[in-house]
Amino acid sequence: MSNLQAKFEAILDDVNQEDGVIISAFEKIVDRMFFLIKWGGIPFVIYLLAQISRW
């Protein structure tokens, strides 16, 4: 139980740091998700506009 508590305290300390590992990992994940949404969504919107203009 004390091992789990020590890990929990280490995670808390890491999260409270401005440049912690967990914060950096979440930042990379969010950046990649935004990149995929942006570059996957723009062609889809262009496709939708092209299909609507054919009506």
C-alpha positions in Angstrom: 0.0 0.0 0.0 2.8 2.4 0.8 4.3 1.6 -2.7 1.0 2.7 -4.3 0.9 5.8 -2.1 4.5 6.7 -3.1 3.6 6.4 -6.8 0.5 8.6 -6.3 2.6 11.2 -4.6 5.2 11.1 -7.4 2.4 11.6 -10.0 1.0 14.5 -8.0 4.4 16.2 -7.8 4.9 15.7 -11.5 1.5 17.2 -12.4 2.1 20.2 -10.2 5.3 21.0 -12.1 4.9 23.3 -15.1 7.0 21.1 -17.3 6.1 17.7 -15.9 6.2 14.5 -17.9 2.4 13.9 -17.7 1.6 17.4 -18.8 4.0 17.1 -21.7 2.5 13.8 -22.7 -1.0 15.2 -22.7 0.2 18.2 -24.7 1.6 16.0 -27.4 -1.6 13.9 -27.5 -3.8 17.0 -27.9 -1.5 18.5 -30.5 -1.6 15.3 -32.6 -5.4 15.1 -32.2 -5.7 18.7 -33.4 -3.4 18.0 -36.3 -5.5 15.0 -37.4 -8.7 16.8 -37.0 -7.4 19.9 -38.9 -5.8 18.0 -41.9 -8.5 15.3 -42.0 -11.4 17.7 -41.6 -10.4 20.4 -44.2 -10.5 18.0 -47.2 -13.8 16.6 -45.9 -15.4 20.0 -45.7 -14.1 20.8 -49.2 -15.7 17.6 -50.4 -19.0 18.4 -48.7 -19.0 21.9 -50.3 -18.3 20.3 -53.7 -21.2 17.9 -53.2 -23.6 20.6 -52.0 -22.7 22.8 -55.0 -23.7 20.0 -57.4 -27.3 20.1 -56.3 
